[in-house]
Amino acid sequence: MMDNIQRRRLIENEVIARTNNRKAGAAINAISNEIITVNFFCECSLAPCQRHIPMDVADYTKIHESHNRFMVTPGHDKSSVEFVKEKEPEYWVVEKYSMKV
């Protein structure tokens, strides 16, 4: 069984990846009004995951309208802290059971 410290570390790893992805998306939006595909980092808890997920900024933003959703490479979900909400060929959207970070 995973304790709260381990669960918190997993979630923190995902938050770090999401923060970097948001910065990249904001930078792209600041310089272009075109739809551009960006290679975002997988937001899984497997540190340090270096997998990329190609997606346009609008789709990325839509996924993250809910603060407890993350996008991960297929199979990078961690059932102890999240469940798969949506499956796409290049990525899965996972949702946290709890976001107490």
C-alpha positions in Angstrom: 0.0 0.0 0.0 1.3 3.4 -0.9 1.6 5.9 1.9 0.7 9.6 1.7 4.4 10.7 1.3 4.8 8.4 -1.7 1.5 9.5 -3.2 2.5 13.1 -2.8 5.8 12.6 -4.5 4.1 11.0 -7.5 1.7 13.9 -7.8 4.4 16.5 -7.4 6.3 14.8 -10.3 3.3 15.2 -12.5 2.7 18.8 -11.4 6.3 19.7 -12.4 5.8 18.3 -16.0 2.5 20.1 -16.3 4.0 23.4 -15.2 6.7 23.1 -17.8 4.1 22.3 -20.5 2.0 25.3 -19.5 5.0 27.6 -19.9 5.7 26.2 -23.4 2.1 26.5 -24.4 1.9 30.1 -23.2 5.1 31.0 -25.1 3.7 29.5 -28.3 0.5 31.4 -27.9 2.4 34.6 -27.3 4.3 34.4 -30.7 1.7 32.8 -33.0 -2.1 32.8 -33.6 -1.7 29.7 -35.8 -2.5 26.2 -34.7 0.8 24.7 -34.0 1.6 21.1 -32.8 3.8 21.1 -29.8 5.7 18.1 -28.3 4.5 18.4 -24.7 6.1 16.3 -22.0 4.3 13.3 -20.6 2.8 14.3 -17.3 3.1 10.9 -15.7 4.6 10.3 -12.2 7.5 8.3 -13.6 10.4 10.6 -12.9 12.2 11.5 -15.0 9.9 10.6 -18.0 11.2 12.1 -21.2 8.4 11.0 -23.5 6.7 13.6 -25.7 3.0 13.9 -26.7 2.4 15.9 -29.9 -0.7 18.1 -29.5 -1.9 21.6 -30.3 -2.1 24.1 -27.5 -5.9 24.4 -27.7 -6.3 20.7 -27.1 -3.8 20.8 -24.3 -5.6 23.7 -22.6 -9.0 21.9 -22.9 -7.6 18.8 -21.1 -6.4 20.9 -18.3 -9.7 22.9 -17.7 -10.0 20.5 -14.8 -7.1 21.0 -12.3 -6.9 17.3 -11.5 -6.4 16.0 -15.1 -3.1 15.2 -16.7 -2.1 13.8 -20.0 0.2 10.8 -20.1 1.7 8.4 -22.6 -0.5 5.3 -23.0 0.4 2.9 -20.1 2.0 5.6 -17.9 -1.0 5.8 -15.6 -0.6 5.0 -11.9 -3.8 3.4 -10.6 -2.9 4.1 -7.0 -3.3 7.9 -7.5 -5.4 8.3 -10.7 -7.8 6.6 -13.1 -7.9 6.8 -16.9 -10.6 9.2 -18.0 -10.0 9.2 -21.8 -7.9 7.2 -24.2 -6.6 8.7 -27.5 -4.0 6.9 -29.7 -1.1 9.2 -28.7 -2.1 10.0 -25.1 -4.4 9.2 -22.2 -6.1 11.7 -19.9 -5.9 10.7 -16.3 -7.7 12.1 -13.4 -6.5 12.2 -9.8 -8.5 10.6 -7.0 -7.4 13.6 -4.8 -5.3 16.6 -5.5 -4.0 17.4 -2.1 -0.5 18.5 -2.9 
